[in-house]
Amino acid sequence: MSILTVKNLSHGFGDRAIFHDVSFRLLKGEHVGLIGANGEGKSTFMSIITGTLEPDAGSIEWARKVRVGYLDQHSVLAKGMTIRDVLKSAFRYLTDLEEEMNKMYERMGDVTPEELEQLLEEVGSIQDTLNSNDFYLIDAKVEEIARGLGLGDIGLERDVNDLSGGQRTKVLLAKLLLEKPDILLLDEPTNYLDEQHIEWLKRYLQEYENAFILVSHDIPFLNSVVNLIYHVENQELNRYVGDYDTFVQQHEAKKQQLESAYKRQQQEIAELKDFVARNKARVSTRNMAMSRQKKLDNMEVIELAKEKPKPEFRFKEARTSGRLIFETKQLVIGYDEPLSRPLDLLMERGQKIALVGANGIGKTTLLRSILGEIAPLSGTVTRGENQFLGYFEQEVKGGADETCIEAVWKDFPSLSQFEVRAALAKCGLTTKHIESKISVLSGGEKAKVRLCKLINRETNLLVLDEPTNHLDVDAKDELMRALKQYKGSILLISHEPEFYREVATDVWNCESWTTKVF
């Protein structure tokens, strides 16, 4: 049975086409991975099928009474609610049903026997719905999902307004899973999740009986949970049966077949044109030449897709820093309350350190305390000499109304427009991306603009807070290569073991310092 049917979908932004005549069908129980390079339209597709964006052409049809749950990259939470309030709101449709049922009970004393029979039937139907959805086990289900995603460690009575970006993502994801819709739409759900909770989500989705569409650049995660791949590329959407690794093999084989067919056709076209040119003037061979020309005119010419620009990251390196990068003595980090025990830490030139551990334990707070952006609760931080810092923050606000060119030019006013364009192109952005406002870019494209600024600044110390969030596979691999090659020092927060283990000389588990209970 088809849950969702998309027919002849076309959409674009200005003169930038995203989809052209795309069709898609989702069946009950299918676990779909929606993949493609940054900016190809994955989040746009999700926005269109959920009705938050109107397509230029085409139709979107959902099956009747299908409940859709959507987690996007930019979801927000209402102020003043606790985590528990948000999670319990997942069952609002059930509490509404219970309220409706109770009103029916109140009316039963004042109705005719026929009306009573009808009310009893409706009450029975509602009661069956409540029972089948474990309505009377809501508190236990909230605790179970909260524990699986680590929200119990944060505290379910915590105001959602006080949460970090990663914690907010967890709350939204937990609410969505509790709703248990007929179809889950998940846009990069592993961003901001730590390893332990990515593993829990992996097991949950493997056992999920309903359908889901998942956007993710986390290849091991994709491989473990999907059984279908839809690939977004060059305004098309193509279906592949199997996991991501199977897709790569099939896509490469398809690409090679197309290239072989293209070469054969180009050879045939050249021979036909040559024959026509040599024989069209002769009376004896004119008919044969016309026949060849007709074949040329009617030929459906194979076109190869233009190669997308692949990112190339090369960090500009400043002169060598002093031997000491930083040293802390009895450092206690936090805001109103301590997030760590007293820390005695030392980082020296040449070290590449990955900070790992669950969200909300103070990894970003530690970075900002070391950099002097926030004052420690107690203790001291000593920074070394001759440091040229490059800082990639996890969340950056402002600048959305600037174009990519304006954003980079503002930081590097001595560059010509040609040099700014070339720098952005090296980061894997096309001309249309480069001329667009940052507000219309995908999360991965925005990250590439920020990386463009970072690689063009002379540094000997890089501080990177979740730099791979939203980056596509090619960009992530290239960033890993560039960081391994970088001769300066690196302090990195990452939740992707496949990434940080390749880069880091040392891994510091922040869970061993935290005041939080695990």
Sequence and secondary structure as in RCSB ss.txt:
>XXXX:A:sequence
MSILTVKNLSHGFGDRAIFHDVSFRLLKGEHVGLIGANGEGKSTFMSIITGTLEPDAGSIEWARKVRVGYLDQHS
VLAKGMTIRDVLKSAFRYLTDLEEEMNKMYERMGDVTPEELEQLLEEVGSIQDTLNSNDFYLIDAKVEEIARGLG
LGDIGLERDVNDLSGGQRTKVLLAKLLLEKPDILLLDEPTNYLDEQHIEWLKRYLQEYENAFILVSHDIPFLNSV
VNLIYHVENQELNRYVGDYDTFVQQHEAKKQQLESAYKRQQQEIAELKDFVARNKARVSTRNMAMSRQKKLDNME
VIELAKEKPKPEFRFKEARTSGRLIFETKQLVIGYDEPLSRPLDLLMERGQKIALVGANGIGKTTLLRSILGEIA
PLSGTVTRGENQFLGYFEQEVKGGADETCIEAVWKDFPSLSQFEVRAALAKCGLTTKHIESKISVLSGGEKAKVR
LCKLINRETNLLVLDEPTNHLDVDAKDELMRALKQYKGSILLISHEPEFYREVATDVWNCESWTTKVF
>XXXX:A:secstr
 EEEEEEEEEEEETTEEEEEEEEEEEETT EEEEE STTSSHHHHHHHHTTSS  SEEEEEE TT  EEEE TT 
   TT BHHHHHHGGGHHHHHHHHHHHHHHHHGGGS HHHHHHHHHHHHHHHHHHHHTTGGGHHHHHHHHHHHTT
HHHH TTSBGGG  HHHHHHHHHHHHHHH  SEEEEESTTTT  HHHHHHHHHHHHT  SEEEEE   HHHHHHH
 SEEEEEETTEEEEEES HHHHHHHHHHHHHHHHHHHHHHHHHHHHHHHHHHHHSS TTTHHHHHHHHHHHHH  
                B S   SEEEEEEEEE BSSSBSBS B  EEETT EEEEE  TTSSHHHHHHHHTTSS 
 SEEEEEE SS  EEEE S   S TTSBHHHHHHHH TTS HHHHHHHHHHTT  HHHHHSBGGGS HHHHHHHH
HHHHHTS BSEEEEESTTTT  HHHHHHHHHHHHH  SEEEEE S HHHHHHH SEEEEGGGTBSS  
